[in-house]
Amino acid sequence: QVQLVESGGGSVRAGGSLRLSCAASGFLDSNYCMAWFRQAPGKKREGVATSERGGEIKYSDSVKGRFTIFRDNAKYTLDLQMDNLKPEDTATYYCAAERASCYSWYLEEEQSFHSWGQGTPVTVSG
């Protein structure tokens, strides 16, 4: 059973930065697609980025160029560096994992992931 624990959320002013961390446990040495999703109040959960064990990363258009994923397979961690934050980035951010390659549709379909963390809130004030 995979367990995911996020940390690092908080409040920041627009233009600022935050770094989220996801610590995973219960992994076998197999291929897992890991991802960050977010859910703003009153909105559906949306994909932020996916990370292949082998290094391939896919970002949503809304965060491309501002957010960066750092994955450490040896430590089973997935960090999300968020720069130039905007008020519309305000959401609860979730780490997710699935024992599979990151298929192209994974960023758009949260139901592709069966392991989730509890979420960490991020608030960006204007």
Secondary structure, 3 states (H helix, E strand, C coil): CCEEEEECCEEEECCCCEEEEEEEECCCCCCCEEEEEEECCCCCCEEEEEECCCCCEEECCCCCCCEEEEEECCCCEEEEEECCCCHHHCEEEEEEEECCCCCCCCCCCHHHCCEECCCEEEEEEC
